[in-house]
Amino acid sequence: MSSLESIRSRERVEEVPPVKRIVLDRPPTAVPPPELDGASRRRPAVAGPERLRLEGVSVHYGGQAAVKDVSLSVHQGEVLALIGPSGCGKTTLLRTLNRLTELTPGASRGGSVLLDGAEVHELPDTDLRARVSMVFQQPNPFPMSIFDNVAFALREQSRKRPRRREIEPQVVDALRRAGLYEEVREDLHRPALRLSGGQQQRLCIARAIALRPEVLLMDEPCSALDPRSTETIEQLIGELRRELAVVIVTHNLQQAHRVADRVAFMYLGDLVEHGEVEQVFRVPRAPRTRDYVKGVFG
């Protein structure tokens, strides 16, 4: 072997990395696969009494059916997520639960919506919307102070306009429950419109829960928010469900999996399938549900 070949042979040997041997003092253990995103953070649902019952609910705009014969129940202590593609009737159904749909000209409703056993159409609308409150897609704080935004709902429900000191404990309590008080406690007179988008949405939630409703309706509450604010709102939903029932409309399937206990999938006005969140996402019964959660359409 020539000297050049000898040098090249040594170089090839040197390129091989050394073998390292690891001595184990116990047999290796397989690591279990990770849970689905959000599943580890979800606390087990503790369903309480039934708050809302929908029996054969249909909604028409003129001659066009937007919701078709939907029957569902909503319990305290759980989050129900309404999912489905755009235009499938999710928001229409949500707005029907506190009679906001009837504000749309030409809208009509069939079937029954029962709140604690009472038909919602037999309740005064102001009383109903105090018990079944709503948070909208875009934050909509009033052009007034942080304090007055929350106090507005309390004053509207009072026969005699209460003074600030009389309702201040309720305002502070609502802001605390909405996870906002510590950020604004030193400046409750600040105009609400100067808050960030995420803070404005939490202020709207505080306003919605100030009267301690039994049901909170949320129409895509995070669609206009950044990821950090979205995470804060989702954590808040988990806290609020301890004291009331939450119904949320969302196009974000990951969000539905993170926050919901039960899921209802709607398509073209029909309630295709509903059940526990893990069942609907892992082993859906209906082919349309399976295609939707797998991203085939939507």
C-alpha positions in Angstrom: 0.0 0.0 0.0 1.4 3.4 -1.0 1.9 6.1 1.6 -1.0 8.1 0.0 -3.4 5.2 0.2 -2.3 4.7 3.8 -3.0 8.3 4.7 -6.5 8.1 3.1 -7.2 4.8 4.9 -6.4 6.4 8.2 -8.6 9.4 7.4 -11.6 7.2 6.6 -11.1 5.4 9.9 -10.9 8.7 11.8 -14.2 9.9 10.2 -16.1 7.1 11.9 -17.5 8.5 15.2 -16.6 6.6 18.3 -19.2 4.2 19.7 -20.6 5.1 23.1 -22.1 2.5 25.3 -24.8 3.4 27.8 -25.1 1.2 30.8 -28.8 0.9 32.0 -29.6 0.2 35.6 -33.2 -0.7 34.8 -35.1 -1.9 31.7 -36.2 0.9 29.4 -39.8 2.2 29.7 -41.8 3.3 26.7 -43.2 6.8 26.8 -47.0 7.0 26.2 -48.1 9.1 23.2 -49.2 12.7 24.0 -52.8 13.5 24.4 -54.7 15.6 21.8 -54.0 19.3 22.0 -55.8 20.8 24.9 -57.1 17.5 26.4 -54.6 17.6 29.3 -55.7 21.1 30.2 -59.4 20.4 30.3 -60.9 19.6 33.7 -63.5 16.9 33.8 -67.0 18.4 33.3 -69.3 18.4 36.3 -72.7 18.8 34.6 -75.2 20.4 36.8 -78.9 21.1 36.3 -80.3 21.5 32.9 -80.6 25.2 32.0 -81.8 25.2 28.4 -83.7 22.7 26.4 -84.3 23.0 22.7 -87.2 20.9 21.3 -87.6 20.8 17.5 -86.3 24.4 17.0 -86.5 25.7 13.5 -85.8 29.2 12.2 -86.8 30.7 8.9 -85.9 33.9 7.2 -88.8 34.5 4.9 -89.2 31.2 3.2 -85.7 30.0 3.7 -84.9 27.6 6.5 -81.7 28.5 8.5 -82.2 26.0 11.3 -84.1 22.8 11.0 -85.7 20.8 13.8 -82.8 21.0 16.3 -83.2 19.4 19.8 -80.4 19.9 22.4 -79.9 20.4 26.1 -77.5 22.8 27.8 -76.4 22.1 31.4 -74.8 24.3 34.0 -71.1 23.4 34.5 -70.4 22.6 30.9 -69.3 24.2 27.6 -71.3 23.3 24.5 -69.5 24.3 21.2 -71.5 24.7 18.0 -69.2 23.9 15.0 -69.8 23.7 11.3 -69.0 25.6 8.1 -70.0 29.2 7.5 -73.7 29.7 6.8 -74.8 26.4 8.5 -77.0 28.1 11.1 -74.7 28.1 14.2 -75.1 31.8 15.0 -78.8 31.9 14.1 -79.4 29.1 16.6 -77.2 30.8 19.2 -79.2 34.1 18.8 -82.5 32.2 19.1 -81.6 31.1 22.6 -82.2 34.7 24.0 -84.6 35.8 21.3 -82.2 38.1 19.4 -83.2 36.3 16.2 -86.7 37.9 16.4 -85.1 41.3 15.9 -84.4 40.4 12.3 -87.2 41.4 10.0 -88.9 38.3 8.4 -87.5 35.8 10.9 -89.8 33.2 12.5 -89.2 30.4 14.9 -90.8 27.1 15.5 -90.4 24.6 18.3 -89.6 25.4 21.9 -86.7 26.9 23.8 -87.1 26.3 27.5 -85.1 28.1 30.2 -85.4 26.2 33.5 -88.6 24.7 32.1 -90.2 28.0 31.0 -90.7 28.9 27.4 -88.5 31.9 26.6 -91.2 33.6 24.5 -93.3 33.8 27.7 -90.6 35.7 29.5 -90.0 39.5 29.2 -87.1 40.0 26.8 -85.2 42.1 29.3 -85.5 39.5 32.0 -84.5 36.7 29.5 -81.4 38.5 28.3 -80.3 39.2 31.9 -80.5 35.4 32.5 -79.2 34.3 29.1 -76.5 36.9 28.3 -74.4 37.2 25.1 -70.9 38.1 24.1 -70.4 39.0 20.4 -67.7 38.3 17.8 -66.3 41.9 17.9 -65.7 43.5 21.3 -68.4 46.2 21.7 -67.6 48.3 24.8 -69.8 51.4 25.2 -68.1 54.8 24.8 -67.9 55.4 28.5 -65.6 54.4 31.4 -64.6 50.9 32.3 -66.6 51.2 35.5 -69.7 52.5 33.7 -69.6 49.8 31.1 -70.1 47.1 33.8 -72.4 49.3 35.9 -74.7 49.9 32.9 -76.2 46.4 33.0 -76.7 46.7 36.8 -78.4 50.1 36.5 -80.6 49.0 33.6 -82.0 46.2 35.8 -82.6 48.4 38.8 -85.9 50.1 39.4 -84.1 53.0 41.2 -80.8 54.2 39.7 -78.2 53.0 42.2 -75.3 55.2 43.3 -71.8 54.3 42.5 -70.9 53.1 46.0 -73.9 50.8 46.0 -73.0 48.9 42.9 -69.2 49.1 43.1 -68.8 45.7 44.9 -70.8 44.1 42.0 -68.7 45.9 39.4 -65.5 44.8 41.0 -66.7 41.3 41.4 -67.7 41.1 37.7 -64.3 42.5 36.6 -62.5 39.9 38.9 -64.5 37.0 37.5 -63.7 38.2 33.9 -60.0 38.3 34.8 -59.6 42.0 34.2 -59.7 43.8 37.5 -56.0 43.5 38.4 -55.1 45.2 35.1 -57.5 48.1 35.5 -58.1 48.5 39.2 -56.1 51.8 39.5 -57.9 53.4 36.5 -61.6 52.4 36.4 -62.4 55.9 35.0 -60.3 55.2 31.9 -62.4 55.2 28.7 -63.1 51.6 27.8 -62.2 52.3 24.1 -58.6 52.8 25.1 -58.2 49.2 26.3 -56.6 46.6 24.1 -58.8 44.3 22.0 -58.4 41.4 24.4 -59.1 43.6 27.4 -62.2 45.0 25.6 -63.5 41.5 25.1 -63.0 40.7 28.8 -64.8 43.9 29.7 -67.7 42.8 27.5 -67.7 39.5 29.3 -67.7 41.3 32.7 -70.7 43.3 31.6 -72.4 40.2 30.4 -71.9 38.3 33.7 -72.5 41.2 36.1 -76.1 40.2 36.6 -75.0 36.6 37.2 -76.8 34.9 34.3 -77.5 31.2 34.1 -76.3 30.9 30.5 -73.5 32.7 28.6 -73.7 32.8 24.8 -70.5 33.5 23.0 -70.4 34.1 19.2 -66.8 33.5 18.1 -65.4 35.6 21.0 -61.8 35.1 19.9 -61.9 35.6 16.2 -60.7 39.2 16.3 -58.0 38.6 19.0 -54.3 37.7 18.9 -53.2 34.3 20.2 -52.2 35.5 23.7 -55.6 37.2 24.2 -57.3 34.1 22.8 -55.5 31.9 25.4 -56.7 34.3 28.2 -60.3 34.1 27.0 -60.2 30.3 26.7 -58.9 30.0 30.3 -61.6 32.4 31.4 -64.3 30.2 29.8 -62.9 27.3 31.8 -63.4 29.2 35.0 -66.8 30.6 34.1 -68.3 27.2 33.3 -68.1 26.4 37.0 -71.0 28.7 37.8 -73.0 28.8 34.6 -73.7 27.1 31.2 -71.6 28.3 28.2 -72.6 27.9 24.6 -69.9 29.0 22.1 -69.9 29.3 18.3 -66.5 28.7 16.9 -64.9 28.0 13.5 -61.7 27.0 15.2 -61.8 23.2 15.7 -58.7 23.3 17.9 -60.4 25.8 20.1 -63.6 23.7 20.3 -61.5 20.8 21.4 -59.7 22.8 24.0 -62.6 24.5 25.7 -65.7 22.4 25.1 -67.2 19.4 27.0 -69.8 18.7 24.3 -69.9 19.5 20.6 -72.8 20.0 18.2 -71.9 19.8 14.5 -74.3 21.7 12.2 -74.5 21.5 8.4 -77.0 23.4 6.2 -79.2 24.1 9.1 -79.3 20.4 10.3 -77.9 19.2 13.6 -75.9 16.3 12.2 -74.3 15.0 15.4 -73.7 16.0 19.0 -71.9 14.3 21.8 -68.9 14.4 24.1 -66.0 16.3 22.6 -63.6 13.3 22.5 -66.2 11.1 20.8 -67.1 13.7 18.1 -63.5 14.4 17.3 -62.0 10.9 17.6 -64.9 8.6 16.5 -67.6 10.6 14.9 -70.7 8.6 13.9 -71.8 10.6 10.9 -69.7 10.6 7.7 -70.3 14.4 7.3 -68.9 15.0 10.8 -65.9 12.8 10.1 -65.2 14.7 6.9 -65.5 18.1 8.6 -63.3 17.4 11.6 -60.7 15.9 9.2 -60.7 19.0 7.1 -62.2 17.5 3.9 -64.5 20.5 3.7 -65.4 23.6 5.7 
